[in-house]
Amino acid sequence: HWETYAWVAIAIAGVFAQQLAFQAGSLEISFPATMILDPVVSVIVAINVFGEQIQATGPEWILIGACAAVLIAGTIALARAGAPTEPLVTPTLGFPAVP
């Protein structure tokens, strides 16, 4: 059953990638992006692996698109709001700044 081993390898790679994202910057910046990936990846896996189907008509697709746009805009706003506006290291002492 090669599929089982493939999913284990993908899961390990996903955890590794998430840890890299957390180490890349402050939690305020990396957390919104990692939280958004969970439902997106879940939907992709459900459609491709489990054969789930989205049963939507014209107006429902518009609502799905609008919700996705709000989700993306909110994630971008959260990431920008958490971005530091001042240096994290004090130039005179070389120690991390205390908020």
N, C-alpha and C positions, 0 to 999 in steps of 0.2 A: 504494500500500500504506500506508494510513493507520495500520494497526496497528503497523508498525515505528516510525513517528514517535511514536505514543502511548507505546510502551514506552520509547523514548529519553527522552521527557519525564518519564515516571514514574520512570525510573532517576535522572535528574538531580534530581528533587524528593526522592527517597529519600536521595541523598547529601547534599543540602542539609539535610534534616531531621535526618539523623544528625550532621552537623557542628554543628547548633544544639543537639542534645542534649549533645554533648561540651562545648560552651561554656557550657551552663546551670549546670554545677556541677563538682564534682571527678570525676575518672575513676572513683573507687570507687562513686559513686552512679549515674552514667549508663551505665557499661559493662555491668552485668548486664542492664539493660533492652534495650539495643541488641543484645546477644548473643542474647537470647531471641527477638527479632523475626525474626532470620534464618531459623530453621527454621519458624516459624509462617507467615511470608510465603511461604516455599518450598512448604509444603503447600498453601496457598491458591492459589498460582499453578499448581501441578501439577494440582489438581482442576479449577480453572476454565479454564485455558488449554489444558492438554494432555489433559484428559479422564480423568485418572487416577481410579481408584475405590479406596476403602478396603474391602477384603474382610474383614469381621470379623463374628463371631457374638456372642451374648450375653456370655459370659465375657470375650471379647477386648475388647469395648467397656468393660467394667468395668476391665480392665487399662489400656486407653488413658486412661480417665478418671483412674485413680489416678496414672498417670505424669504426666499433665498437671497434676494437683494438686500433686505433688511438685515439678515444674518451676516452677510459680508460687510455691509456698512457698519454694523455694530462692532464687529471684530476689528475692523480698521480703526474705528474711533477708540475702542478700548486700548489697542496697542499704542496709538498715538498719545492717549492720555497718560499712559504709564511710562512714556519715554522721558528720561531725565533731561532737564533743561539746564542743569549746571554740572560742572565736572564732579566726578565721584571721588577724586583725589585732591587733597589740598596741595597747591603748588609749593608752599613753603615747607611743610613738614614731610610730605610724601606718604602720609597715612591716609587710609580711607576716611572720607568725610562722614560725620555722624549727622543723620537727618534730625 
